[in-house]
């Protein structure tokens, strides 16, 4: 009898944690987990009506695929977000990213309670998500990978990344 599985039996086994979370997806997951639209999340950051469009545009920009902000302000006025995790997602290789819930972006160093009032942990049924997302039935966020090639626009020009 073999006590160690053969290499052939390991081929094709999916990684239980999945692909790396990108910075733009982390921001969007945290915002959506708080149940906020971009306009609602931006509201605490503008105090005069003429600033509303600029602030909302900045929020859309940081969620744009391929955008990594050098300086990101604290978003805790709107929703919980770890700037340390965001910097790690921006600056480190994918294999060194912190483990994040694939539904809400929670990491194990951020305090969060589940539905029953206990500290959040990794779900038993699906190791990609936290216990809160498992209890509430939140779906896994589909990753949005950057497109390295410019897309053709209708007037045959190329879309240029900001």
DAWO-V650988 format. One record per residue. N is the residue number from 1. RES is the residue in one letter. PSI is psi in degrees with one decimal (NA if undefined). OMEGA is omega as a letter, one per 20 degrees, with the letter a starting at -180 (* if undefined). D_CENTER is the distance of its C-alpha to the mean C-alpha in Angstrom with 2 decimals. Layout:
N|RES|PSI|OMEGA|D_CENTER, N|RES|PSI|OMEGA|D_CENTER
//
This chain:
1|X|144.3|r|44.26, 2|X|135.5|r|41.09, 3|X|-13.8|a|38.89, 4|X|132.9|r|36.22, 5|X|148.4|r|34.39, 6|X|159.0|r|35.31, 7|X|-34.1|r|33.00, 8|X|-32.7|r|33.55, 9|X|-19.2|a|32.15, 10|X|-15.7|a|28.86, 11|X|132.5|r|28.32, 12|X|-2.9|r|25.74, 13|X|123.1|a|24.11, 14|X|148.9|r|20.40, 15|X|123.7|a|18.08, 16|X|-24.2|a|17.13, 17|X|-29.6|r|13.73, 18|X|-170.9|a|12.92, 19|X|161.7|a|11.54, 20|X|144.9|r|9.40, 21|X|133.5|r|5.65, 22|X|156.5|a|6.22, 23|X|-39.7|a|6.12, 24|X|-32.5|r|6.29, 25|X|-34.9|r|3.48, 26|X|-46.6|r|1.85, 27|X|-46.6|a|5.22, 28|X|-41.2|r|5.72, 29|X|-43.4|a|4.52, 30|X|-40.7|r|6.49, 31|X|-47.5|a|9.03, 32|X|-32.7|r|9.66, 33|X|-30.0|r|10.01, 34|X|-7.1|r|12.54, 35|X|29.7|a|14.20, 36|X|143.5|r|14.44, 37|X|172.4|r|15.13, 38|X|-42.6|r|14.83, 39|X|-41.0|r|18.51, 40|X|-39.7|r|18.21, 41|X|-32.0|a|15.47, 42|X|-22.0|a|17.64, 43|X|-43.3|a|20.86, 44|X|-9.1|a|21.16, 45|X|-5.7|r|21.02, 46|X|140.4|a|24.02, 47|X|-14.0|r|27.52, 48|X|139.4|a|29.60, 49|X|-32.4|a|29.28, 50|X|-11.7|r|29.57, 51|X|-13.3|a|26.26, 52|X|-49.1|a|24.20, 53|X|-40.0|r|23.70, 54|X|-44.7|a|22.73, 55|X|-43.7|r|20.10, 56|X|-37.1|r|18.55, 57|X|-40.1|r|18.76, 58|X|-39.3|r|16.93, 59|X|-43.0|r|14.03, 60|X|-37.6|a|14.03, 61|X|-42.1|a|14.39, 62|X|-15.5|r|11.40, 63|X|2.2|a|9.27, 64|X|133.9|a|11.78, 65|X|129.9|r|11.25, 66|X|-9.3|a|12.87, 67|X|127.2|r|12.93, 68|X|119.8|a|12.54, 69|X|135.5|r|14.25, 70|X|-43.3|r|17.00, 71|X|125.9|a|17.30, 72|X|130.5|a|14.82, 73|X|160.1|r|16.48, 74|X|127.0|a|15.75, 75|X|12.3|a|14.05, 76|X|-11.8|r|15.50, 77|X|-27.0|a|18.08, 78|X|-50.6|a|15.71, 79|X|154.9|a|12.97, 80|X|130.8|a|12.13, 81|X|133.1|r|9.95, 82|X|115.6|r|11.02, 83|X|-30.0|r|12.25, 84|X|-44.9|r|13.28, 85|X|-43.6|r|9.96, 86|X|-45.2|r|8.89, 87|X|-39.5|r|12.35, 88|X|-41.0|r|12.13, 89|X|-32.4|a|9.28, 90|X|-40.8|a|11.57, 91|X|-14.6|a|14.86, 92|X|157.0|r|15.12, 93|X|154.9|a|15.63, 94|X|-33.0|a|13.20, 95|X|-8.7|r|15.68, 96|X|8.0|r|15.37, 97|X|149.4|r|11.64, 98|X|155.8|r|11.35, 99|X|125.0|a|10.94, 100|X|149.8|r|7.92, 101|X|131.1|a|8.38, 102|X|0.7|r|7.32, 103|X|-38.5|a|8.05, 104|X|-9.7|r|7.05, 105|X|8.0|r|5.00, 106|X|142.9|r|8.67, 107|X|157.8|a|10.49, 108|X|-6.6|r|14.24, 109|X|-5.7|r|15.42, 110|X|124.3|r|14.14, 111|X|131.1|r|16.84, 112|X|136.7|r|16.08, 113|X|146.4|r|18.79, 114|X|-174.6|a|18.93, 115|X|-33.8|a|21.23, 116|X|-1.7|r|24.29, 117|X|6.2|r|23.71, 118|X|161.1|r|23.07, 119|X|140.8|a|20.50, 120|X|141.5|r|17.34, 121|X|-175.4|r|17.48, 122|X|137.5|a|16.28, 123|X|142.7|r|17.70, 124|X|-41.3|a|20.97, 125|X|-37.3|a|20.82, 126|X|103.6|a|17.40, 127|X|-4.2|r|16.21, 128|X|-17.8|a|12.66, 129|X|163.8|r|12.10, 130|X|168.7|a|13.42, 131|X|-32.8|r|16.83, 132|X|-45.7|r|15.90, 133|X|-35.0|r|13.91, 134|X|-40.3|a|16.86, 135|X|-35.8|a|19.32, 136|X|-8.9|r|17.98, 137|X|23.5|r|17.37, 138|X|135.1|a|13.80, 139|X|153.9|r|12.97, 140|X|134.0|a|10.53, 141|X|126.6|r|7.96, 142|X|128.5|a|9.72, 143|X|144.9|r|8.38, 144|X|98.5|a|9.70, 145|X|150.0|r|11.65, 146|X|145.3|r|13.71, 147|X|111.9|a|17.27, 148|X|-13.9|a|19.65, 149|X|136.0|r|22.60, 150|X|143.5|r|23.47, 151|X|148.4|r|24.03, 152|X|135.8|r|27.47, 153|X|165.2|a|27.91, 154|X|-29.6|a|30.76, 155|X|21.6|r|33.11, 156|X|13.6|r|32.63, 157|X|175.9|r|30.82, 158|X|145.2|r|27.56, 159|X|129.2|a|24.33, 160|X|131.7|r|23.69, 161|X|142.8|r|20.31, 162|X|NA|*|20.23
//
